[in-house]
Amino acid sequence: MDRTTKQRIPNGASNSLRAIPSTDRVLAHPAVTALNPALPQSLITMAVREELDAIRHALLQGELQGEIEAPTLAEVAMRAATRALDLLAPSLKPVINATGVIIHTNLGRAPLSQSALVAITEAAGYSNLEYNLAEGARGSRYSHAAAILRRVTGCEDAIVVNNNAAALVLALSTFAAGREAILSRGQSVEIGGGFRIPEIMQTSGVRLSEVGTTNRTYVKDYAEAITSDTSIIMRVHASNFRITGFTATPTLAELAALAHEHNLLMIDDIGSGALLDTTHYGLSPEPMVQSSIEVGADLVLFSGDKLLGGPQCGIIAGKSALIARLKKHPLTRALRVDKITLAALEATLLHYLKGEAACEIPVWRMIAMSEDALQAKATLWASQLASKGVACATQKGRSTIGGGSLPGETLPTWLVAITHNDQTPEQAVGQLASQLRHNLIPIIARVDNGTLLLDPRTVLEGQESVLLEAVARIATANS
Ligand SMILES: *Cc1c(COP(=O)(O)O)cnc(C)c1O
């Protein structure tokens, strides 16, 4: 765009405000009229008005900073046309995750399995969500996932709510409102996004009784803190950080024994909810739902969209008498999950029951990918990109689990590095990353030390050709 055609008015926004073209002139511009058969006139007019408002707002803001610039008619028309097209595009859209972070919270955590996608589509119409088909009468939405959770985790019963934060609020409100919960200082944590365990307890009307120190807490610390007001002992998994060195924490078995000796409940928030053993994949141990239940937790709380690999939800699994009380709490209605979530969760859990989780659930398939397979894929990508004129090379790197699971742990991978001959590589790489994000299907890459890196581990199979085509098109257009 020709910058010299812009009017630069240094003193006062009023002149530049007057220089803004009228709605009618923008509507008559060819860049805008060209939209006409495809988009309804009402939508085009809406976009033009919004764009002019945005420009007016920007100019008035600019006045305060002493920088005033009125865009030309052509510029306004182009921006209004882009805005009109954007109005039709959903804000939430699929992206290609080439970062190598498997459970990327900003990118929607776990991608779902093929069966889960089919289940979602099938449940989207009418379903037996709350209908008992055998009796032809009202049923319970909580019956659906509970049956399979019993078989997969060994729990007596389970209830599914919106997310693990909701599971915590519900469990605390039901069993400890107006009473005390004992928690180790080392577990009084912030999970992310301002979600802090002590604040959740307060919101749920629970008095937090903190025991021990950040690095060392013993069973006797818990025992000494028990009063007639205590109702639960909580354990919260330190999902997103590690305390190492001079540390001590009682085992869940010891805590559960203490809780039961005093008629208290043992509630275990394990966070990720692994149903497979992470140590089989070269990773540190992550608490498993089955073992928490076996060892004696009365209720185990976990997310559906972390290592479980399913939809966003929170699962409370444990003793049936306690689950029955949770179902009766008024909050349950406010935290209830929809049919889409339940359908995706059941389909995901079915993979575990069938022993095919590691090959059918994307999160586990990504974790299980061998270094050799990743090297082969990176090599193939690099040769395809090179054949289209993109300067690139493969290099060893690390993928991460993410999603507040297994902090600091990485898996060996092979990356495709897009290299640049440009004199200002940092800027060029930043620009390339930005152009990839603006692709029709946005591509999120990793930028490290002035190099743009693509990790094949987290790119879904169906997205590979789109990724390679876009990277080739964008990278060669720049050079
Ligand atoms: C992630 C996490 C939560 C929150 O789970 P959401 O499903 O994101 O609400 C709670 N507790 C622990 C220990 C976690 O790791």
Residues whose N, C-alpha, C, O or C-beta is under 5 A from the ligand:
A	BS01	LIG	N163 N164 A165 I191 H237 S239 D269 I270 G271 S272 S303 C313 G404
